[in-house]
Amino acid sequence: MEKVSKKSKISVEEAEVHYQSSKENYKIEGAESHLAYYREKYPEHYVVLSQNV
């Protein structure tokens, strides 16, 4: 997994919008959840969201 800097370049709002748009285009492949997919594909956005839940 890639290293993610602690100082994010995106806001929580941008990360949330990005997550929702990604979810709309997500196609289920096997048992992988969208959250697991998102964490792997967009680690910087995921960190921002997970730190602000």
Backbone hydrogen bonds, N-H to C=O, Kabsch-Sander energy under -0.5 kcal/mol:
donor,donor_aa,acceptor,acceptor_aa,energy
8,S,6,K,-0.9
15,A,11,S,-2.3
16,E,12,V,-2.5
17,V,13,E,-2.4
18,H,14,E,-2.4
19,Y,15,A,-2.5
20,Q,16,E,-2.4
21,S,17,V,-2.4
22,S,18,H,-2.2
23,K,19,Y,-2.3
24,E,20,Q,-1.6
25,N,21,S,-1.0
26,Y,22,S,-0.7
26,Y,23,K,-0.7
30,G,28,I,-0.5
32,E,29,E,-1.3
37,Y,33,S,-2.2
38,Y,34,H,-3.1
39,R,35,L,-2.6
40,E,36,A,-1.8
41,K,37,Y,-2.7
42,Y,38,Y,-2.8
46,Y,42,Y,-2.5
47,V,43,P,-2.4
48,V,44,E,-1.8
49,L,45,H,-2.3
50,S,46,Y,-3.1
51,Q,47,V,-1.9
52,N,48,V,-0.6
52,N,49,L,-1.1
53,V,50,S,-0.6
